[in-house]
Amino acid sequence: MLNNVFTELTEASKEKKHPYRYFFMSSCGLNGHIRQRTMVLRDVIDGQFLQAYTDRRSKKMTHINEHNEVSLLFFNPETLTQITMVAYVEVEKDKEELQKKWETIPDYSKIDYIASDIPGTIIDNPNNIKYNDHGGNFTILYFIPEKIEILQIKRPNHIRASYEKTNFGWEGVYITP
């Protein structure tokens, strides 16, 4: 089951209409508050690390810098399959790597990272957002899964499996749904 998950996620990073392309990330905010947001899966590296982009000024970055363990949720309504992950987040620090990736992003997508105001700033009108012309707020997040659970809703029996990363790779067991 696990090999199929990473194959599906790799496909989702390349196919815009794939059900796993958009996923949910939950992080622990300041004061212990849980925050959730939708993210876009951009790549799967070495068949195991997930990649997404964000604005380095966003609140999620504050949460990640405080506590880099997050929960990810993927759902495919066609197959009724849910994937949850506990992952650690690493933030790309190499400016050359960031610039190289920035140059590959289509211009219409760059607008997501060049607002003059910090994400979450109160504004008078969504049409009056001002933008910079650089990618200095763009950053890359790498999600390193440590635990994965897969639930497939089906008849006559749902199937649920749990996997944990060990020094020897992934070890998995079936568990009661």
C-alpha positions in Angstrom: 0.0 0.0 0.0 2.8 2.5 0.9 4.6 2.3 -2.4 1.3 3.1 -4.1 0.9 6.2 -1.9 4.2 7.7 -3.0 3.5 6.8 -6.7 0.1 8.6 -6.4 1.6 11.6 -4.7 4.3 11.9 -7.3 1.5 11.9 -10.0 -0.4 14.5 -8.0 2.6 16.8 -8.0 2.6 16.7 -11.8 -1.1 16.6 -12.6 -3.1 19.7 -11.7 -6.4 17.8 -11.5 -5.2 14.9 -9.4 -7.2 14.6 -6.1 -4.1 14.6 -4.0 -2.7 17.8 -5.5 -4.3 19.9 -2.8 -3.7 18.8 0.7 -4.3 20.1 4.2 -1.6 21.0 6.6 -2.2 21.4 10.4 0.4 23.0 12.6 0.5 24.0 16.2 0.4 27.8 16.5 1.3 30.0 19.3 -0.4 29.3 22.5 -1.1 25.7 21.4 -3.8 26.6 18.9 -4.1 24.3 15.9 -4.2 26.0 12.5 -5.1 24.3 9.2 -4.6 25.4 5.7 -4.8 24.1 2.2 -1.5 23.7 0.3 -0.4 22.6 -3.1 1.9 19.6 -3.6 4.7 20.7 -5.9 7.0 17.7 -6.0 8.0 14.4 -4.4 11.7 14.1 -4.1 13.5 10.8 -4.0 10.1 9.1 -3.7 9.7 10.2 -0.1 10.0 14.0 0.7 7.1 16.2 -0.2 7.6 19.8 -1.4 5.4 22.8 -1.3 5.9 26.6 -1.6 4.8 29.4 0.6 5.4 33.1 1.5 8.2 33.2 4.1 6.2 35.9 6.0 3.1 33.7 6.5 1.8 32.7 9.9 2.6 29.0 9.1 6.3 29.9 9.0 6.0 31.3 12.5 4.4 28.0 13.6 7.0 25.9 11.7 9.9 27.8 13.2 8.4 27.3 16.7 7.5 23.6 16.2 8.3 21.9 12.9 6.1 18.9 13.3 2.9 19.0 11.2 0.1 16.8 10.2 -0.8 16.4 6.5 -4.1 15.1 5.1 -4.8 14.0 1.6 -8.2 12.7 0.3 -9.2 11.1 -2.9 -13.0 11.2 -3.3 -12.9 8.9 -6.3 -11.3 6.0 -4.5 -12.4 7.1 -1.0 -8.8 6.9 0.2 -7.5 9.1 3.0 -3.8 9.5 3.7 -2.6 11.2 6.9 1.0 11.9 7.7 3.0 13.2 10.6 5.9 15.0 9.1 8.8 17.3 10.0 9.3 20.4 7.9 12.6 21.7 6.7 12.8 25.1 5.1 15.0 25.7 2.1 17.8 28.1 3.1 20.0 28.0 0.0 19.4 31.3 -1.9 20.6 29.9 -5.2 18.2 27.0 -5.0 15.3 29.3 -4.2 16.2 31.6 -7.1 16.6 28.7 -9.4 13.1 27.4 -8.4 11.6 30.9 -8.6 12.7 31.2 -12.2 10.7 28.1 -13.1 7.4 29.4 -11.6 5.0 30.8 -14.2 4.4 34.5 -13.9 0.7 34.1 -13.1 1.7 32.0 -10.0 4.4 34.4 -8.8 1.7 36.8 -7.6 1.1 34.5 -4.6 4.5 35.4 -3.2 5.0 39.1 -4.1 2.3 41.0 -2.1 3.7 44.0 -0.4 1.8 43.3 2.8 2.4 40.3 5.0 -0.2 37.5 4.5 -3.0 38.0 6.9 -2.8 41.9 6.9 -6.2 43.6 7.0 -7.0 45.4 3.7 -9.8 47.7 2.6 -10.4 46.0 -0.8 -9.1 42.8 -2.4 -8.6 44.7 -5.6 -6.2 47.2 -4.0 -3.4 44.8 -3.1 0.1 46.2 -4.0 2.8 43.9 -5.2 6.6 43.9 -5.3 8.4 42.7 -8.4 10.8 40.2 -6.7 10.6 36.8 -5.3 12.2 37.5 -1.9 9.3 36.2 0.1 9.1 32.9 -1.8 10.3 29.8 0.0 10.2 26.0 -0.3 9.0 23.6 2.4 10.1 20.0 2.5 7.9 17.6 4.4 9.7 14.6 5.8 7.1 12.0 6.8 7.7 10.0 9.9 4.3 8.2 10.2 1.7 7.5 7.5 -1.8 6.1 7.9 -3.9 5.0 4.9 -7.6 4.4 5.1 -9.6 3.1 2.2 -13.3 3.1 2.6 -14.7 0.1 0.8 -17.1 -2.7 1.2 -17.3 -5.3 2.6 -14.4 -4.1 4.8 -12.6 -0.8 5.1 -8.8 -1.2 5.0 -6.5 0.8 7.3 -2.7 0.5 7.5 -0.2 2.4 9.6 3.5 2.9 8.7 6.4 4.3 10.8 9.8 5.2 9.5 12.6 3.3 11.2 16.4 3.0 10.7 15.6 0.2 8.2 12.9 1.9 6.2 9.2 1.8 6.6 7.5 -0.8 8.9 3.8 -1.2 8.5 0.9 -3.0 10.0 -2.8 -3.3 9.3 -5.0 -1.7 12.0 -8.7 -1.8 12.7 -10.4 1.0 10.7 
